Amino acid sequence: MKNRSGDKKLSLMGSVSLGTGVMIGAGVFVLTGQVAEQAGILFPVAFLAGAVVTGFSAYSYVKFSNAYPSSGGIANFLRVAYKPGTITGTFSLLMYVSMVIAESLLARTFGTYTLRLFDIPSTSKLVPMLGVGLVALAYIINISGNKLIGTTATITAGIKIAGIAILAIAGLAVGALPTFSSVGSDAGDVNALSFIGALALAILAFKGFTTITNQGADIKDPHRNVGRSIIISVFICAAVYVALALSVAANLSVPEIVDAKDYALAEAARPVFGDWGVWFTVTLAIIATVSGLIASVFSASRLLAMLSAMKQIPKFTKRVTNPALIATVLLAATLTVLFDLTRIAAIGAIFYLVMDIAIHWGLFRHLRGQIEFRPFITLTAILFDTVILTAFFVLKSRSDPLVVIIAVSGILIVLVTQRLFMITHTDSDGVMHMEMDDDK
């Protein structure tokens, strides 16, 4: 996909802002409570462990990005590793859907936190209504061009990181961190399975770094800056998440965090700043979710457009301006209405981990002669993902089987429809015609 004429390409700072804009969106404001529900008082450790696992995972994406930067990002990586066809299309679409699921998570987070100003519960029908409104706003900003997107991301990223730093520092200064003895007693109810399952949600808080891979056609010096942007974004978010998790642990008990799991950060600010802390946190949440959704829509729509150019999905009509963007926001709005925050996060985590394993295996199995990398790191990433995904599946099959049913059904539907669509490109000799379109 060509960069829009007249638009300036993103700088490294702009790219990092877009990456952190997606990562520091729902991750801090919603997943803190959900991770605490699984990991108990050890939830700050779960975020730290999630950062370590993400570091191993990011290695493959950095290697791919340095070698093959493009607006297709992950779809292009899979195409290089597995060649055009069913496998590439299936895992690319899983990544795309996981990105749109993350957008619906951001949208519902926006609605949930906004309503805290009026003491309206997160179960209100106003939550999805506000979320859909935010999706519409993201669409308007995205059709305005790369310059406005980059400027918006840079400004909002600075505001929210500064604001979250204030919350973290003040919370740590005023609150009291759990002692070793209290951690030992409170952690007694947390078994290894639930802690590993919590890692799936913690990793979901970091997965926004993958959107940076879609900026290859929109960033300056992509062979260097895409990889650098991924590394910087992961480090920034790791520091923010761990500091904030410690701050929350210093001011709320685990039962209090779980009771307010959809808006735990707002409740954690109350002991420090009083009612003003709730207003301050809600304002930060609004800024974070708005910027995160804008950045995610930007990247997801480019991934979908690349899949069309790759003939992995039906070709978009030219009669509609930016059909990939329209399709993305419509799907995000639909998911925002259909699912609550807990299920959105769980399904998104499963889709992401499955796709992530495919990325690592593609690099290890098919590209050892083309890209220089350390196989040990890639295999370690596969091991981490497999263990975490298995534990999360077991946990959800016990607590919410519908999540497992939806996730497995979704993967099978994508796989079958991709295979059927590939048949339309296969001639009588069994050769698939998957040449890239030139008009993207």
C-alpha positions in Angstrom: 0.0 0.0 0.0 1.5 3.3 -1.0 1.8 6.2 1.3 -0.8 8.9 0.7 0.6 11.6 -1.6 1.3 14.7 0.3 1.6 13.0 3.7 4.8 13.0 5.6 6.1 9.7 6.7 6.1 8.8 10.4 9.3 9.5 12.4 10.7 7.0 14.9 9.1 9.0 17.7 5.7 9.0 15.8 6.0 5.3 15.4 6.8 4.7 19.0 3.9 6.9 20.0 1.5 4.8 17.8 2.9 1.6 19.3 2.6 2.8 22.9 -0.7 4.4 22.1 -2.1 0.9 21.4 -0.3 -0.8 24.2 -1.1 1.7 27.0 -4.7 1.7 26.2 -6.8 -1.0 27.7 -3.8 -2.8 29.0 -3.4 -0.7 32.2 -6.9 0.4 32.7 -8.8 -2.9 32.3 -6.4 -5.8 32.3 -4.9 -4.9 35.7 -8.1 -6.1 37.4 -8.4 -9.2 35.2 -4.8 -10.2 35.8 -5.2 -9.7 39.5 -8.3 -12.0 39.4 -6.1 -14.9 38.2 -2.7 -14.1 39.8 -3.9 -12.7 43.1 -1.3 -10.5 45.0 1.3 -11.7 42.5 -0.3 -9.7 39.7 2.6 -7.2 39.5 5.0 -10.2 39.0 2.6 -11.4 36.3 3.1 -8.2 34.4 6.8 -8.4 34.8 6.8 -12.0 33.6 4.6 -10.9 30.7 7.2 -8.3 29.7 9.9 -11.0 29.7 7.8 -13.3 27.5 6.9 -10.4 25.2 10.6 -9.6 24.9 11.3 -13.1 23.6 8.3 -12.8 21.3 9.3 -9.4 19.9 12.6 -10.8 18.8 11.0 -12.6 15.8 9.1 -9.5 14.8 12.2 -7.3 15.0 14.1 -9.7 12.7 11.2 -9.9 10.2 10.7 -6.1 10.3 14.3 -5.4 9.6 14.4 -7.8 6.6 10.9 -7.2 5.2 9.3 -3.9 6.2 5.9 -3.2 4.6 2.4 -1.9 5.3 1.3 -5.6 5.4 3.5 -6.3 8.5 2.6 -9.7 9.9 0.7 -10.7 6.7 3.8 -10.1 4.7 6.0 -11.9 7.2 3.7 -15.0 7.0 3.7 -14.8 3.2 7.5 -14.8 3.1 7.7 -17.7 5.6 4.8 -19.9 4.4 4.3 -18.7 0.8 0.9 -17.5 -0.4 -2.0 -19.8 0.5 -4.3 -21.1 3.2 -1.7 -21.1 6.1 -0.7 -17.5 5.4 -4.3 -16.3 5.0 -5.5 -18.1 8.1 -2.9 -16.8 10.6 -3.0 -13.3 9.0 -6.7 -13.1 9.5 -6.4 -14.4 13.1 -4.0 -11.5 13.7 -6.3 -9.1 12.0 -9.3 -10.3 14.1 -7.2 -10.1 17.3 -6.3 -6.5 16.5 -10.0 -5.6 15.9 -10.9 -7.4 19.2 -8.3 -5.2 20.9 -10.1 -2.2 19.4 -13.4 -3.3 20.9 -11.7 -3.8 24.2 -10.4 -0.2 24.0 -13.9 1.0 23.0 -15.7 -0.7 25.9 -12.9 0.5 28.3 -13.6 4.1 27.1 -17.3 3.6 27.9 -16.7 1.9 31.2 -14.4 4.6 32.6 -16.4 7.5 31.2 -19.5 6.3 33.1 -17.5 6.1 36.4 -17.8 9.9 36.5 -21.5 9.4 37.0 -21.4 6.3 39.1 -23.1 4.3 36.3 -22.1 0.6 36.4 -20.1 -1.1 33.7 -23.1 -3.3 32.9 -25.0 -0.3 31.6 -26.1 -0.4 27.9 -24.5 3.0 27.6 -21.0 1.3 27.7 -21.3 -0.2 24.2 -23.0 2.9 22.9 -20.1 5.2 24.0 -17.7 2.6 22.6 -19.3 2.6 19.2 -19.2 6.4 19.2 -15.4 6.3 19.9 -15.0 3.8 17.0 -16.7 6.4 14.7 -14.4 9.1 15.9 -11.4 6.9 15.2 -12.7 6.5 11.6 -13.0 10.2 11.1 -9.4 10.8 12.3 -8.0 8.0 10.2 -9.4 9.3 7.0 -7.7 12.6 7.7 -4.2 11.2 6.9 -0.9 10.1 8.4 0.2 13.5 9.6 -2.8 14.0 11.9 -2.6 10.5 13.1 1.1 10.8 14.0 0.6 14.2 15.7 -2.4 13.0 17.7 -0.5 9.9 18.8 2.6 11.8 19.9 0.6 14.4 21.9 -1.7 11.9 23.6 1.2 9.4 24.3 3.1 12.1 26.2 0.1 13.1 28.2 -1.0 9.7 29.3 2.5 8.4 30.1 3.1 11.5 32.3 -0.2 11.1 33.9 0.2 7.4 34.6 3.7 8.1 36.0 2.1 10.6 38.4 -0.4 7.9 39.5 2.3 5.3 39.9 4.7 7.5 41.9 2.0 9.0 44.1 0.5 5.6 44.7 3.8 4.1 45.7 4.6 7.1 48.0 1.3 7.1 49.8 0.4 3.4 49.8 2.0 0.5 51.5 3.4 -2.4 49.4 2.5 -5.9 50.6 5.2 -7.4 52.8 6.9 -10.7 52.0 4.8 -12.4 54.7 1.5 -11.0 53.3 2.5 -11.9 49.8 3.2 -15.5 50.9 -0.1 -15.9 52.7 -2.2 -14.2 50.0 -0.5 -16.1 47.2 -1.5 -19.4 48.8 -4.7 -19.5 46.8 -2.9 -18.9 43.5 -1.7 -22.1 41.8 0.7 -22.4 39.0 -2.1 -22.9 36.4 -3.9 -19.7 37.3 -0.7 -17.7 37.4 0.4 -19.0 34.0 -3.2 -18.3 32.7 -2.8 -14.7 34.0 0.2 -14.4 31.8 -2.0 -14.7 28.7 -3.8 -11.5 29.7 -0.6 -9.8 30.7 0.8 -10.5 27.3 -2.3 -9.2 25.7 -1.5 -5.9 27.4 1.8 -5.8 25.4 0.5 -7.2 22.0 0.0 -3.6 20.7 3.7 -3.7 19.6 2.7 -5.9 16.7 0.8 -3.0 15.1 4.2 -1.3 14.6 5.0 -3.9 12.0 2.3 -2.5 9.7 4.0 0.8 9.5 6.7 -0.3 7.0 5.4 1.8 4.2 4.6 4.8 6.4 7.8 5.2 8.5 11.1 6.7 7.6 14.1 4.3 7.2 11.8 1.2 7.8 14.6 -1.4 7.7 16.0 0.2 10.9 13.2 2.1 12.5 10.4 -0.5 12.6 12.5 -2.8 14.7 13.9 0.0 16.9 10.3 1.2 17.5 9.2 -2.2 18.6 12.1 -2.5 21.2 11.6 1.0 22.6 7.8 0.6 22.9 8.1 -2.7 24.7 10.6 -1.3 27.2 8.4 1.8 27.9 5.3 -0.2 28.4 7.0 -2.7 30.7 8.2 0.1 33.0 4.8 1.7 33.0 2.9 -1.5 33.7 5.1 -2.8 36.5 5.2 0.5 38.3 1.5 1.0 38.0 0.7 -2.6 39.1 2.9 -2.0 42.2 1.0 1.2 42.9 -2.4 -0.5 42.7 -1.2 -3.3 45.0 0.0 -0.7 47.5 -3.5 0.9 47.7 -6.0 -1.8 47.2 -6.4 -5.4 48.4 -6.9 -8.1 45.8 -10.6 -8.5 46.6 -11.1 -4.7 46.1 -9.2 -4.9 42.7 -11.3 -7.8 41.5 -14.6 -6.2 42.6 -13.7 -3.2 40.5 -11.8 -5.1 37.8 -13.2 -3.2 34.9 -12.1 0.2 36.4 -9.5 -0.9 39.0 -7.2 2.0 38.2 -9.8 4.6 39.1 -10.5 2.9 42.4 -6.8 2.7 43.2 -6.4 6.4 42.7 -9.2 7.2 45.2 -7.1 6.5 48.4 -4.3 8.7 47.0 -6.2 11.7 45.6 -9.8 11.2 46.8 -12.6 11.8 44.4 -10.3 14.0 42.3 -8.2 10.9 41.7 -11.1 9.3 40.0 -11.6 12.2 37.7 -7.9 12.3 36.9 -7.8 8.6 36.2 -10.9 8.7 34.0 -9.5 11.6 32.0 -6.3 9.6 31.4 -8.3 6.5 30.5 -10.3 8.5 27.9 -7.1 9.9 26.4 -5.4 6.5 26.4 -8.3 4.6 24.8 -8.9 7.3 22.2 -5.3 7.4 21.1 -5.1 3.6 21.3 -8.1 3.0 19.1 -6.9 5.5 16.5 -3.5 3.8 16.3 -5.0 0.3 16.2 -7.5 1.2 13.5 -4.7 2.7 11.5 -2.7 -0.5 11.6 -5.5 -3.0 11.3 -7.0 -1.4 8.2 -3.6 -1.5 6.5 -3.2 -5.2 7.3 -6.6 -5.9 5.8 -5.8 -3.9 2.7 -2.6 -5.9 2.3 -4.5 -9.1 2.6 -6.7 -7.9 -0.3 -3.7 -7.1 -2.4 -2.2 -10.5 -1.6 -5.5 -12.1 -2.8 -5.9 -13.8 0.6 -9.4 -12.2 0.9 -11.8 -11.0 -1.9 -10.6 -7.9 -3.7 -12.1 -4.7 -2.4 -14.3 -2.6 -4.7 -12.9 0.7 -6.0 -16.3 2.3 -5.8 -15.8 2.8 -2.0 -13.1 5.0 -0.6 -10.8 3.1 1.8 -13.0 -0.1 2.2 -10.5 -1.7 4.5 -10.9 1.1 7.0 -14.7 0.9 6.8 -14.7 -2.9 7.2 -12.4 -2.6 10.2 -14.5 0.0 12.1 -17.7 -1.9 11.3 -16.3 -5.1 12.8 -14.9 -3.3 15.8 -18.3 -1.7 16.5 -20.1 -5.0 16.2 -17.7 -6.7 18.7 -18.1 -3.8 21.0 -21.8 -4.4 21.2 -21.7 -8.2 21.4 -19.1 -9.0 24.1 -18.1 -7.7 27.5 -14.6 -6.8 28.5 -13.7 -10.2 30.1 -14.7 -12.2 27.1 -13.2 -9.8 24.6 -9.8 -10.0 26.4 -9.9 -13.8 26.6 -10.8 -14.4 23.0 -8.2 -11.8 21.9 -5.5 -13.5 24.0 -6.2 -16.9 22.4 -6.2 -15.6 18.8 -3.0 -13.7 19.4 -1.1 -16.6 21.0 -2.0 -19.0 18.2 -0.9 -16.5 15.6 2.3 -15.7 17.6 3.4 -19.3 17.5 2.9 -19.4 13.7 5.2 -16.3 13.4 8.0 -17.9 15.4 7.7 -21.3 13.7 7.8 -19.6 10.3 11.0 -17.9 11.1 12.6 -20.9 12.7 11.5 -23.5 10.1 11.5 -21.7 6.8 13.8 -18.7 6.9 17.0 -19.8 8.6 18.9 -19.4 5.4 17.5 -15.9 4.6 17.4 -14.1 8.0 20.2 -14.2 10.6 18.7 -14.9 14.0 19.3 -17.0 17.2 17.1 -20.2 17.0 17.3 -20.6 20.8 15.4 -17.4 21.4 12.7 -18.3 18.8 12.2 -21.8 20.2 12.0 -20.3 23.7 9.2 -18.0 22.5 7.3 -20.9 21.1 7.7 -22.9 24.3 6.4 -19.9 26.4 3.4 -19.3 24.1 2.5 -23.0 24.0 2.6 -23.4 27.8 0.6 -20.2 28.4 -2.0 -20.9 25.8 -2.6 -24.5 27.1 -3.0 -23.2 30.7 -5.4 -20.5 29.6 -7.5 -22.9 27.6 -7.8 -25.2 30.7 -8.8 -22.3 32.9 -11.4 -20.9 30.5 -12.8 -24.4 29.8 -13.6 -24.6 33.5 -14.7 -21.0 34.2 -16.2 -19.8 30.9 -16.5 -22.6 28.3 -18.2 -20.2 25.9 -14.9 -18.4 25.4 -13.2 -21.6 24.3 -16.1 -22.5 22.0 -16.1 -19.1 20.3 -12.3 -19.1 20.0 -12.1 -22.6 18.5 -15.1 -22.0 16.2 -13.6 -18.8 15.0 -10.2 -20.4 14.2 -12.0 -23.2 12.3 -14.2 -20.8 10.4 -11.2 -18.8 9.3 -9.3 -21.9 8.3 -12.2 -23.4 6.3 -13.2 -20.2 4.5 -9.6 -19.5 3.6 -9.2 -22.9 2.1 -12.4 -22.5 0.1 -11.3 -19.1 -1.1 -7.9 -20.4 -2.2 -9.7 -22.9 -4.5 -10.9 -19.9 -6.5 -7.2 -19.1 -7.3 -6.2 -22.7 -8.2 -6.1 -23.7 -11.8 -6.6 -27.2 -13.3 -2.9 -28.0 -12.7 -3.2 -27.2 -9.0 -1.2 -24.0 -9.2 -2.5 -21.0 -7.1 -2.3 -17.6 -8.8 -1.5 -15.3 -5.9 0.4 -12.5 -7.6 0.3 -9.2 -5.7 -2.0 -6.5 -7.2 -0.1 -3.4 -8.4 -2.8 -0.9 -7.6 -2.6 -1.0 -3.8 
